[in-house]
């Protein structure tokens, strides 16, 4: 399986390291050999080798210029090259425009390539358009990493709960804000907790989108399309972040046996993201740190709650791997 990878920040690098670490296991357990043939970055140049790049060498370089596989070929021409099977997008995307990932997804799917994204913008803006394009060209579009990193929130809903009718999804879908709220409960300041979340690789390059609720909102747009076939816009959602929550608010909730959580929810009628004081008996109230959780309300199973990592380079790198294994199994 030959991959063209857009983005080589913390997630792209972690994914490359996972491929090195898991090469033997993938071969043995799945008869799967994944080669990254191209890597495209915004600031460090582009690499392309139809035989597959030497990932150990690539990881050791801070800049691609001067490397034997460095190329001036535009990435849009590389992703349509015969040798490429799957195009991966892990670069930050603008959740208003979906770019630059949206054009990459369009080009790749139009050329009949399978597409795996961990970025959110393209799907938040154009989920239905991209799914239709994938159907037209009989390609796969998988996006497990766009919601709750490698914790299989999408696969649980779309595959394991298939046959149930899901009437609501409600969850903690942003690791940065949950980390901040949890640390504030121990007395840490908001600013220190945010800085730690950035250092640990949970926050977006501009954390405003995390703390003001827009990252969770983008995930709600993806879920609203994936679960209910809606194509909502950010402006359709009721979004409030955590920036107005004070240490006094947190203490008051604690005194009442409750916890503040940034709860994102969606039904067929629409969605919202807002801080809510949850009683401790709610499973979402007991999810701490960068961990995420989602509760699907279903007709046949009642509530099904999934808890796991919601952010982090290696955890998101695993999401990419899980989608590639899924594509491989589909044949
Ligand atoms: N910034 C995001 C978060 C990363 O904190 O959850 C995962 O989408």
Boltz pocket constraint, residues with backbone or C-beta under 6 A from the ligand:
constraints:
  - pocket:
      binder: B
      contacts: [[A, 118], [A, 145], [A, 146], [A, 148], [A, 149], [A, 173], [A, 174], [A, 175], [A, 176], [A, 177], [A, 201], [A, 202], [A, 203], [A, 204], [A, 210], [A, 215], [A, 310], [A, 311], [A, 312]]
      max_distance: 6.0
